[in-house]
Amino acid sequence: MAILEVKNVGKRFGGLQALGNVNLSVAENSVHAIIGPNGAGKSTLLNVLVGKLIPDTGSVMFDGQSVLGRKPYEINQMGISRVFQTPEIFGDLTVMENMMIPCFAKRDGAFRMHAIESVAQEKDIVGKAENMLEEMKLIDKRGMNAASMSRGDKRRLEIAMCLAQDPRLLLLDEPTAGMARADTNNTIDLLKQIKEERDITIAIIEHDMHVVFSLAERITVLAQGTPLVEDTPENIKGHPKVREAYLGESQDAA
């Protein structure tokens, strides 16, 4: 069953067609990768999914509800969280303070930002933040200034902050960009753990094919704003259309 349905989505910026008749179906509780060369339309599609852009044509449905015309915070409330290419954390706060922000905002099934009303509530929020840091193997860094962490740990913290909001769909935009190989492998292991332990769907945009083939169950390949192929990782490898898009090889040459 699909949790995310993109149908006939198109988007132009002046004379540039960024997306052209994009169709995409992401199965619930799956890991779905969206790949393609630079300029293929991946970031534009992601911005449509999270409400930063409104497409010129088509529809985007999440769990049977349209996301179009909704503000990004409303889409977040629906159960969609996004991890940005550059980690979005508060560098002037500690790791624990960062972690408490989403735990404070998400209470009683709704997003609220108002004063803590009791000591018990404060303990609940602190407890949830500590549990998330424990799960993400960051508890020993709770008092550290977030800006001083490695890029891999910043990414781990950002993912933890997203998960504290109990999303049903986690969108990852180049989550391993700029990482050393060790941090990349740690991020792969973390995402596998999250997938195994949570009722969650993951959609990932990524250039690193090691990451894509380590995680994805389905892959959609974009080129010049249109889908080329959607298939399993095994069938994507060596596919002539994919080789042409990435390597400039003609299908005849393949």
C-alpha positions as CSV (number, residue, x, y, z in Angstrom):
1,M,0.0,0.0,0.0
2,A,1.4,3.4,-1.0
3,I,1.7,6.1,1.7
4,L,2.9,8.7,-0.8
5,E,1.5,9.2,-4.3
6,V,2.9,11.8,-6.7
7,K,0.8,12.0,-9.9
8,N,1.6,14.0,-13.1
9,V,3.6,16.7,-11.2
10,G,5.1,19.4,-13.2
11,K,7.0,22.6,-12.2
12,R,8.6,25.3,-14.4
13,F,10.8,28.2,-13.4
14,G,10.4,30.6,-16.3
15,G,11.6,28.8,-19.4
16,L,13.1,26.0,-17.4
17,Q,11.1,22.8,-16.8
18,A,12.4,21.5,-13.5
19,L,9.8,18.7,-13.3
20,G,7.8,17.2,-16.1
21,N,4.9,14.8,-15.5
22,V,6.5,13.1,-12.5
23,N,4.7,10.0,-11.1
24,L,6.0,8.3,-8.0
25,S,4.6,5.8,-5.5
26,V,6.2,5.1,-2.2
27,A,5.1,2.0,-0.4
28,E,4.3,2.3,3.3
29,N,7.2,1.1,5.6
30,S,9.6,0.9,2.7
31,V,12.9,2.7,1.9
32,H,12.6,4.4,-1.5
33,A,15.5,6.2,-3.1
34,I,15.3,9.0,-5.6
35,I,18.5,9.4,-7.7
36,G,19.6,11.2,-10.8
37,P,22.4,13.5,-12.1
38,N,22.7,17.1,-11.0
39,G,19.8,19.1,-12.3
40,A,17.5,16.1,-12.6
41,G,14.8,17.7,-10.4
42,K,15.4,15.8,-7.2
43,S,15.5,18.9,-4.9
44,T,12.6,20.5,-6.7
45,L,10.5,17.4,-6.1
46,L,11.5,17.2,-2.4
47,N,10.5,20.9,-2.0
48,V,7.1,20.1,-3.5
49,L,6.7,17.2,-1.0
50,V,7.3,19.4,2.0
51,G,5.3,22.4,0.9
52,K,8.1,24.8,0.0
53,L,7.0,24.8,-3.7
54,I,3.6,24.4,-5.3
55,P,3.7,22.5,-8.6
56,D,2.1,23.9,-11.7
57,T,0.3,20.6,-12.4
58,G,-0.5,17.3,-10.7
59,S,-1.2,16.1,-7.2
60,V,0.7,14.9,-4.1
61,M,-1.2,12.7,-1.7
62,F,0.1,11.6,1.7
63,D,-2.0,8.9,3.4
64,G,-4.9,9.9,1.3
65,Q,-4.6,13.7,2.0
66,S,-3.3,16.3,-0.4
67,V,-0.2,18.2,0.8
68,L,-0.6,20.9,-1.9
69,G,-1.3,24.4,-0.6
70,R,-0.3,23.4,3.0
71,K,2.4,25.3,4.8
72,P,5.5,23.3,5.7
73,Y,4.6,23.2,9.4
74,E,1.2,21.8,8.5
75,I,2.8,19.1,6.4
76,N,5.0,18.3,9.4
77,Q,1.9,17.9,11.5
78,M,0.6,15.4,9.0
79,G,3.5,13.2,9.8
80,I,6.3,14.2,7.3
81,S,9.7,15.2,8.6
82,R,12.7,16.3,6.5
83,V,16.4,16.0,7.1
84,F,18.2,18.7,5.2
85,Q,21.4,18.4,3.2
86,T,23.2,20.6,5.7
87,P,22.3,19.6,9.3
88,E,19.7,21.9,10.7
89,I,20.5,22.2,14.4
90,F,21.0,25.0,16.9
91,G,24.8,25.4,17.1
92,D,24.7,27.7,20.1
93,L,22.7,25.2,22.2
94,T,23.9,22.0,23.8
95,V,23.0,18.6,22.4
96,M,20.4,18.1,25.1
97,E,18.8,21.5,24.6
98,N,18.5,20.8,20.9
99,M,16.9,17.4,21.7
100,M,14.4,19.0,24.1
101,I,13.0,21.4,21.5
102,P,11.0,18.8,19.5
103,C,10.1,16.9,22.6
104,F,8.6,20.1,24.1
105,A,6.8,21.0,20.9
106,K,5.2,17.6,20.3
107,R,2.8,16.9,23.2
108,D,-0.6,15.1,23.4
109,G,-0.6,14.3,19.7
110,A,-0.3,18.0,18.7
111,F,2.3,20.6,18.2
112,R,2.4,23.2,21.0
113,M,4.9,25.7,22.2
114,H,3.8,27.0,25.6
115,A,5.1,27.1,29.1
116,I,5.7,23.8,30.9
117,E,2.9,23.6,33.3
118,S,4.3,21.2,36.0
119,V,7.4,19.6,37.2
120,A,6.0,16.2,36.0
121,Q,5.7,17.6,32.5
122,E,9.3,18.9,32.6
123,K,10.4,15.4,33.7
124,D,8.5,13.8,30.9
125,I,10.1,16.1,28.3
126,V,13.6,15.6,29.8
127,G,13.0,11.8,29.9
128,K,12.0,11.6,26.3
129,A,14.9,13.7,25.2
130,E,17.3,11.5,27.1
131,N,15.7,8.3,25.7
132,M,16.2,9.7,22.2
133,L,19.8,10.6,22.8
134,E,20.4,7.1,24.3
135,E,18.8,5.5,21.2
136,M,21.0,7.6,18.9
137,K,24.1,6.9,20.9
138,L,24.5,10.6,21.8
139,I,23.8,10.5,25.5
140,D,27.4,10.9,26.4
141,K,27.5,14.2,24.4
142,R,24.4,15.7,26.0
143,G,26.2,18.6,27.5
144,M,28.4,19.3,24.5
145,N,27.8,22.4,22.4
146,A,26.1,21.2,19.2
147,A,28.3,23.3,16.9
148,S,31.4,21.4,18.1
149,M,30.2,17.9,17.1
150,S,31.4,16.0,14.0
151,R,29.3,16.2,10.9
152,G,28.2,12.6,11.4
153,D,27.0,13.3,15.0
154,K,25.2,16.5,13.9
155,R,23.4,14.4,11.3
156,R,22.6,11.8,14.0
157,L,21.2,14.6,16.3
158,E,19.1,16.1,13.4
159,I,17.6,12.6,12.7
160,A,16.9,12.2,16.4
161,M,15.1,15.6,16.5
162,C,12.9,14.5,13.5
163,L,12.1,11.1,15.1
164,A,11.0,12.8,18.3
165,Q,8.1,14.2,16.3
166,D,6.9,10.7,15.6
167,P,6.8,11.0,11.7
168,R,5.3,8.4,9.5
169,L,7.5,9.5,6.5
170,L,11.1,10.6,6.9
171,L,12.5,12.5,3.9
172,L,16.3,12.6,3.7
173,D,18.1,15.1,1.5
174,E,21.7,13.9,0.8
175,P,22.1,12.7,4.4
176,T,25.7,11.7,3.9
177,A,26.9,14.7,1.9
178,G,30.4,15.9,3.1
179,M,30.9,12.9,5.4
180,A,34.0,10.8,5.8
181,R,33.4,7.1,4.8
182,A,33.3,6.0,8.5
183,D,30.5,8.5,9.3
184,T,28.7,7.5,6.1
185,N,28.7,3.9,7.2
186,N,27.6,4.8,10.7
187,T,24.7,6.7,9.1
188,I,23.7,3.7,7.0
189,D,23.7,1.5,10.1
190,L,21.6,4.1,12.0
191,L,19.0,4.3,9.2
192,K,18.8,0.5,9.0
193,Q,18.2,0.4,12.8
194,I,15.5,3.1,12.5
195,K,13.8,1.1,9.8
196,E,13.9,-2.1,11.8
197,E,12.7,-0.6,15.1
198,R,10.1,1.9,13.9
199,D,6.8,2.0,11.9
200,I,8.2,4.4,9.4
201,T,8.7,5.0,5.7
202,I,11.9,6.5,4.4
203,A,12.4,8.4,1.1
204,I,16.0,9.4,0.4
205,I,17.7,11.6,-2.2
206,E,21.3,10.6,-2.4
207,H,24.3,10.8,-4.9
208,D,26.4,8.1,-3.1
209,M,25.4,4.8,-4.7
210,H,26.9,2.9,-1.8
211,V,24.3,4.5,0.4
212,V,21.5,4.0,-2.1
213,F,22.2,0.3,-2.7
214,S,22.8,-0.4,1.0
215,L,19.3,1.0,2.0
216,A,16.8,1.2,-0.8
217,E,14.1,-1.3,-1.6
218,R,12.9,0.7,-4.6
219,I,14.7,3.3,-6.7
220,T,13.3,6.0,-8.9
221,V,15.8,7.5,-11.4
222,L,15.1,11.1,-12.6
223,A,16.8,12.8,-15.6
224,Q,15.9,16.3,-16.8
225,G,12.9,16.5,-14.6
226,T,11.2,13.3,-15.7
227,P,11.4,9.7,-14.3
228,L,13.5,7.3,-16.4
229,V,13.1,4.1,-14.4
230,E,11.6,2.8,-11.2
231,D,12.7,-0.6,-10.1
232,T,14.5,-2.7,-7.5
233,P,18.2,-2.0,-6.8
234,E,19.2,-5.2,-8.5
235,N,17.4,-4.2,-11.7
236,I,18.6,-0.6,-11.6
237,K,22.3,-1.6,-11.6
238,G,23.6,-1.6,-15.1
239,H,20.2,-0.5,-16.6
240,P,20.9,1.1,-20.0
241,K,18.8,4.2,-19.3
242,V,20.5,4.8,-16.0
243,R,24.0,4.4,-17.6
244,E,23.0,6.8,-20.3
245,A,21.8,9.4,-17.7
246,Y,24.8,9.1,-15.5
247,L,27.6,8.2,-17.9
248,G,26.5,9.6,-21.2
249,E,26.5,6.2,-22.7
250,S,23.9,5.4,-25.4
251,Q,21.6,2.4,-25.0
252,D,23.2,1.0,-28.1
253,A,26.6,1.2,-26.5
254,A,25.3,-0.5,-23.4
